[in-house]
C-alpha cells in the first residue's frame, strides 16, 4: 500500500466516522427531545436542533425541519395579528 492509497483510505474512514457521529448525536438529541415533551425540559429547543443535525444526512429530517419552520412562521403571524401593539387599547 503506497502513501496515496493510505491517505485516501484514511480520509474515507474519517468521512464515515464523522457521518456516524452526526447520526448518533442527532438521534440521541431527537429521542431526548421527544422525552422532554412529557418531562420538564426545553423540547421546543432540542427537537429542532436534532432535526438540523439529521437534516444533513437524511431527506426526511430536512423535510420535517422545513415543515416545522413553516408552522413556526405561521404561528408567529397569528400571534402578531392577535396581540395588540404596545400602547394600544387592549379592548
TORBAVEX-371678 format. One record per residue: x, y, z of N, C-alpha, C, CB in turn. Coordinates in steps of 0.001 Angstrom, whole numbers, plus 524288, in hexadecimal, padded with zeros to 5 digits. Glycine has a CB too. Layout:
N
+-------+-------+-------+-------+-------+-------+-------+-------+-------+-------+-------+-------+
|  n_xx |  n_yy |  n_zz | ca_xx | ca_yy | ca_zz |  c_xx |  c_yy |  c_zz | cb_xx | cb_yy | cb_zz |
+-------+-------+-------+-------+-------+-------+-------+-------+-------+-------+-------+-------+
|     X |     Y |     Z |     X |     Y |     Z |     X |     Y |     Z |     X |     Y |     Z |
...
+-------+-------+-------+-------+-------+-------+-------+-------+-------+-------+-------+-------+
REM end
This chain:
91
+-------+-------+-------+-------+-------+-------+-------+-------+-------+-------+-------+-------+
|  n_xx |  n_yy |  n_zz | ca_xx | ca_yy | ca_zz |  c_xx |  c_yy |  c_zz | cb_xx | cb_yy | cb_zz |
+-------+-------+-------+-------+-------+-------+-------+-------+-------+-------+-------+-------+
| 80357 | 7FB6C | 80000 | 80000 | 80000 | 80000 | 80384 | 804D0 | 80000 | 7FC34 | 7FFFF | 804CC |
| 802C7 | 80831 | 7FC31 | 80602 | 80CE2 | 7FBFF | 80376 | 81149 | 7FF22 | 806E6 | 80E9A | 7F649 |
| 80619 | 815A7 | 7FF7C | 80455 | 819FF | 802C3 | 7FF1E | 81C44 | 80115 | 80858 | 81E3B | 802BF |
| 7FE43 | 81C99 | 7FBF0 | 7F964 | 81EE4 | 7FA01 | 7F4BE | 81B6C | 7FB45 | 7F9B4 | 81FCF | 7F41D |
| 7F554 | 8164D | 7FAB8 | 7F116 | 812B8 | 7FC11 | 7EFC8 | 81324 | 801D8 | 7F28D | 80D0F | 7FAAB |
| 7F3D0 | 8137F | 8050B | 7F2FC | 813EF | 80AAB | 7F00A | 818F4 | 80C03 | 7F83A | 813C4 | 80D91 |
| 7F192 | 81D4C | 80981 | 7EEFF | 82250 | 80A84 | 7E94E | 82238 | 808CF | 7F1E0 | 826BA | 807B8 |
| 7E83C | 82002 | 80444 | 7E2D6 | 81FDB | 80270 | 7DF7D | 81C39 | 805D8 | 7E2A6 | 81E13 | 7FCB5 |
| 7E1C7 | 817DB | 8078F | 7DEF4 | 8144F | 80B08 | 7DDF5 | 816ED | 81048 | 7E207 | 80F2F | 80BCC |
| 7E1D5 | 8199E | 81256 | 7E13B | 81C56 | 81750 | 7DD1F | 8209C | 816E2 | 7E675 | 81EAA | 81917 |
| 7DD11 | 82355 | 81277 | 7D92F | 82774 | 8119C | 7D3B1 | 82527 | 8115F | 7DA64 | 82A79 | 80C8B |
| 7D31D | 820BD | 80EC9 | 7CE03 | 81E25 | 80E89 | 7CC2E | 81C76 | 813F4 | 7CE44 | 81965 | 80AE5 |
| 7CFBB | 81A35 | 81712 | 7CE5D | 818AB | 81C68 | 7CCB6 | 81D6A | 81F99 | 7D2FE | 815E4 | 81F0E |
| 7CF7E | 821BC | 81EE4 | 7CE3E | 8268A | 821B0 | 7C8CB | 82878 | 8203D | 7D252 | 82AC4 | 82085 |
| 7C795 | 82878 | 81B20 | 7C26E | 82A3E | 81958 | 7BE19 | 826C8 | 81B91 | 7C22D | 82A42 | 81352 |
| 7BEE2 | 821B0 | 81B81 | 7BAF4 | 81E1B | 81D95 | 7BA55 | 81EBD | 8237D | 7BC69 | 81875 | 81C46 |
| 7BEAA | 81F75 | 8262F | 7BE78 | 8202D | 82BDF | 7BBA5 | 82542 | 82D3C | 7C40C | 82030 | 82E37 |
| 7BCCA | 82964 | 82A50 | 7BA40 | 82E68 | 82B34 | 7B45C | 82DF8 | 82A46 | 7BCA1 | 832A1 | 827A4 |
| 7B2DA | 82B47 | 82625 | 7AD4F | 82A89 | 824F5 | 7AAAD | 82760 | 82947 | 7ACA0 | 827CA | 81FA1 |
| 7AD3E | 82344 | 82B0E | 7AB15 | 82002 | 82F2D | 7AA57 | 82313 | 8343C | 7AE99 | 81B54 | 83022 |
| 7AE1E | 82661 | 8358C | 7ADB9 | 82993 | 83A48 | 7A921 | 82D5C | 839D1 | 7B2E1 | 82C9E | 83B43 |
| 7A87B | 82FD6 | 83540 | 7A414 | 83368 | 83470 | 79EE0 | 8308D | 83505 | 7A46D | 835F6 | 82F04 |
| 79E89 | 82BE9 | 832E1 | 799AF | 828E5 | 8332A | 7987F | 8275A | 838CE | 79A0A | 823FE | 82FB2 |
| 79C6B | 8257F | 83B91 | 79B9D | 823DC | 84103 | 79A08 | 82886 | 84463 | 7A0A0 | 8214B | 84339 |
| 79CC0 | 82CE8 | 843D2 | 79B6C | 8318F | 846E0 | 795F3 | 8337C | 84573 | 79F7D | 835EF | 845F7 |
| 794BC | 833A1 | 84068 | 78F9B | 8356E | 83EB2 | 78B2B | 83221 | 840D8 | 78F5B | 83576 | 838D9 |
| 78BAD | 82CF8 | 8406C | 78787 | 82990 | 84273 | 78738 | 829BB | 84863 | 78867 | 823F4 | 840A7 |
| 78BAB | 82A36 | 84AFC | 78BA1 | 82AA1 | 850B3 | 788B8 | 82F8B | 85263 | 79145 | 82AAE | 852E1 |
| 789D6 | 833EA | 84FD6 | 78719 | 838C3 | 8511A | 7814E | 83870 | 84FBC | 78999 | 83D57 | 84E3D |
| 7800E | 835D4 | 84B6D | 77A96 | 8354C | 849EB | 77793 | 8321B | 84DF1 | 77A25 | 832C4 | 84485 |
| 779CB | 82DCF | 84FAF | 77747 | 82A9C | 853B1 | 776C4 | 82DB2 | 858C5 | 77A65 | 82587 | 854A0 |
| 77AD5 | 83094 | 85A2C | 77A9D | 833CD | 85ED5 | 77657 | 837F3 | 85E50 | 77FF0 | 83660 | 85FD8 |
| 77605 | 83A65 | 859CB | 77208 | 83E63 | 858E2 | 76C86 | 83C31 | 85940 | 772D3 | 840E0 | 85396 |
| 76BBE | 83783 | 85720 | 7669E | 83505 | 8577A | 76553 | 833C9 | 85D27 | 76673 | 83000 | 85426 |
| 7693D | 8320A | 8601A | 76863 | 830FC | 865AC | 76720 | 83609 | 86899 | 76D3D | 82E55 | 86819 |
| 7697C | 83A54 | 86701 | 7689A | 83F52 | 8699E | 76333 | 84196 | 86890 | 76CB2 | 8432D | 867F4 |
| 76052 | 83F42 | 864F5 | 75AF7 | 84100 | 86421 | 757BC | 83FE3 | 86902 | 7588C | 83E4B | 85F4C |
| 7589D | 83B65 | 86B73 | 755A5 | 839FD | 87020 | 758B5 | 83B10 | 8751E | 75418 | 83444 | 86FEA |
| 75DDB | 83B6A | 874CA | 76117 | 83CAB | 8794F | 7621D | 8428A | 87955 | 76654 | 83986 | 87939 |
| 76384 | 844AD | 87DE1 | 764B6 | 84A48 | 87DEF | 769D9 | 84B63 | 87B18 | 764FE | 84C52 | 88399 |
| 76982 | 84EBA | 87742 | 76E34 | 85010 | 87457 | 76CE6 | 852D4 | 86F48 | 77162 | 84B36 | 87338 |
| 770D3 | 854C9 | 86C86 | 77007 | 857EC | 867D1 | 76F7D | 854A9 | 862CA | 77483 | 85BAF | 86738 |
| 76B55 | 851AB | 86256 | 76A87 | 84E7D | 85DA2 | 76A29 | 851DC | 858C0 | 76596 | 84B30 | 85E2F |
| 767F7 | 85691 | 85957 | 7674E | 85A23 | 854EA | 76C99 | 85BBF | 852A8 | 76435 | 85F03 | 85698 |
| 770A0 | 85B9A | 855CA | 775DD | 85D08 | 85403 | 778E0 | 8583B | 85218 | 778E5 | 85FBE | 8586F |
| 77876 | 853EB | 854EE | 77BA2 | 84F48 | 853D9 | 77A05 | 84CA2 | 84EBC | 77B31 | 84B66 | 8585F |
| 774FB | 84C29 | 84DC2 | 77325 | 84966 | 8490C | 774EF | 84C1C | 84403 | 76D28 | 84901 | 8491A |
| 7744D | 8514B | 84378 | 77651 | 853C6 | 83EA6 | 77C3C | 85352 | 83E01 | 774D3 | 8597D | 83E96 |
| 77F24 | 8536F | 84253 | 784D6 | 852CB | 841EB | 78619 | 84D53 | 83FE6 | 78785 | 853BF | 8474D |
| 78356 | 8496D | 84200 | 78430 | 8440C | 8403D | 782D9 | 8437B | 83A7A | 780EC | 84036 | 84380 |
| 77E7A | 845CB | 838DC | 77CF3 | 84577 | 83358 | 780E0 | 8484A | 82FD8 | 77778 | 847C8 | 8328E |
| 78306 | 84C94 | 831B2 | 786F2 | 84F6C | 82E9E | 78BD7 | 84C1E | 82DDF | 7885C | 854A2 | 83147 |
| 78D60 | 8494E | 831E9 | 791F2 | 845DD | 83179 | 790CB | 84167 | 82DB6 | 79387 | 843AF | 836E4 |
| 78C34 | 83F05 | 82E3C | 78ACD | 83A8A | 82AF2 | 7898E | 83C25 | 82551 | 78621 | 837B1 | 82D49 |
| 78802 | 84116 | 82488 | 786A1 | 842EB | 81F46 | 78B3C | 842AC | 81B83 | 78494 | 8487A | 81F88 |
| 78FE8 | 842D3 | 81D96 | 79487 | 8425D | 81A3E | 7954C | 83CE9 | 81815 | 7994F | 843F3 | 81D38 |
| 792B4 | 8391D | 81A6C | 7936C | 833A9 | 818DC | 78E7E | 83117 | 816AF | 79554 | 83092 | 81D6F |
| 789E6 | 832F5 | 8184E | 78508 | 83058 | 816D4 | 78124 | 83431 | 81478 | 7829A | 82DA3 | 81B93 |
| 77EAF | 8329D | 81031 | 77AD3 | 835E8 | 80D8D | 77603 | 8369B | 810FB | 77946 | 83387 | 8083C |
| 77447 | 83280 | 813B6 | 76F95 | 832E5 | 816EF | 7704F | 836FA | 81B38 | 76E3B | 82D90 | 81958 |
| 774F2 | 8376B | 81D65 | 775F5 | 83B4A | 8217A | 775EE | 840C6 | 81F23 | 77B3E | 83A30 | 82436 |
| 77807 | 84146 | 81A78 | 7780C | 84654 | 817C5 | 7727E | 84823 | 816BD | 77B1C | 845FB | 8129B |
| 76F25 | 8447D | 814E3 | 769AE | 845DB | 813D0 | 766C7 | 84746 | 818CD | 766E7 | 84157 | 81112 |
| 767B5 | 84457 | 81CEC | 76525 | 8455E | 821EA | 766DE | 84A9E | 82429 | 76653 | 840F8 | 825CF |
| 76BD7 | 84BDB | 823BE | 76DD6 | 850DF | 82599 | 76B77 | 8555C | 82274 | 773DA | 85103 | 8253E |
| 76B04 | 854A7 | 81D63 | 768A8 | 858A5 | 81A08 | 762F2 | 85987 | 81B8F | 7690D | 85709 | 81437 |
| 76023 | 85549 | 81C8A | 75AA4 | 855AD | 81E2D | 75A39 | 85869 | 8237B | 7581A | 8502D | 81E74 |
| 75DBB | 85720 | 82708 | 75DCE | 8598C | 82C2E | 75EB6 | 85F6E | 82BB9 | 7620A | 8570A | 82F9C |
| 76245 | 86103 | 82855 | 76354 | 86695 | 82787 | 75E83 | 86964 | 82568 | 767F5 | 86750 | 823C7 |
| 75BB0 | 866DD | 821C0 | 756F3 | 86936 | 81F9E | 752C8 | 869E1 | 823D4 | 754D3 | 865E2 | 81B23 |
| 75229 | 865EF | 82729 | 74E43 | 86633 | 82B56 | 74FA8 | 86A79 | 82F44 | 74DCC | 860E2 | 82E1F |
| 7549F | 86AFA | 8308E | 75649 | 86F13 | 8342D | 7551E | 87470 | 831DC | 75C2C | 86E8E | 83571 |
| 7563F | 8751E | 82CE1 | 75528 | 87A19 | 82A48 | 74F47 | 87B37 | 82A3B | 75752 | 87A0E | 824A7 |
| 74C26 | 8772D | 8295C | 74678 | 877D3 | 82946 | 74477 | 87977 | 82EA3 | 743C9 | 872BD | 82786 |
| 74654 | 876EC | 832BE | 744AC | 8784D | 8380E | 7469B | 87DBD | 8399C | 746AD | 8743B | 83BF8 |
| 74B1D | 87F38 | 837A6 | 74D21 | 88471 | 838AC | 7497C | 8888E | 8366C | 7529F | 88510 | 83664 |
| 747BB | 887A4 | 831A4 | 7441E | 88B4A | 82F1E | 73EED | 88B89 | 8320C | 7432F | 889B1 | 82969 |
| 73CEA | 88713 | 833B0 | 7380F | 886FF | 836BA | 738AF | 88A0B | 83BC6 | 73666 | 8815F | 837EE |
| 73D1E | 8896D | 83E57 | 73E2C | 88C26 | 84339 | 73E5A | 89207 | 84258 | 74351 | 88A40 | 8459E |
| 740E0 | 893A9 | 83E1C | 74142 | 8993F | 83CED | 73BD9 | 89B9E | 83C05 | 744BD | 89A22 | 83819 |
| 73861 | 898AA | 83997 | 73324 | 89AA5 | 83874 | 72FCC | 89AFF | 83D69 | 73074 | 89725 | 8346B |
| 730A0 | 8977E | 84117 | 72D65 | 89751 | 845C7 | 72F45 | 89AEB | 84A20 | 72D2D | 891DD | 847C7 |
| 73448 | 89BFF | 84A6B | 73670 | 89F3A | 84E96 | 73648 | 8A4E5 | 84CE5 | 73C16 | 89D8D | 84FF9 |
| 733AD | 8A83E | 85001 | 7338C | 8ADD1 | 84E8A | 738E9 | 8B046 | 84F54 | 72F61 | 8B0CF | 851CA |
| 73A36 | 8B434 | 84C41 | 73F46 | 8B6D0 | 84CE3 | 73FA4 | 8B964 | 8523C | 7401C | 8BAE7 | 8488F |
| 7445E | 8B9F4 | 85433 | 74527 | 8BC64 | 85954 | 74330 | 8C201 | 85928 | 74B04 | 8BC39 | 85AF7 |
| 740A5 | 8C385 | 85D69 | 73E84 | 8C8CE | 85DB8 | 7392F | 8C93C | 85B3C | 7422C | 8CC9D | 85B2C |
| 73769 | 8C4FA | 858B3 | 73243 | 8C4FF | 85647 | 72E0E | 8C37F | 85A2D | 73225 | 8C14D | 851A1 |
| 72945 | 8C405 | 85891 | 724DE | 8C29C | 85BE1 | 72436 | 8BCBA | 85BEE | 71FD3 | 8C548 | 85A02 |
| 723EE | 8BA5A | 8608F | 72392 | 8B4A7 | 86113 | 71E0A | 8B2A9 | 86065 | 725A1 | 8B2F5 | 86653 |
| 71A4E | 8B60E | 85FAE | 714D8 | 8B43B | 85F39 | 71359 | 8B2B8 | 859D1 | 71130 | 8B850 | 8610F |
+-------+-------+-------+-------+-------+-------+-------+-------+-------+-------+-------+-------+
REM end
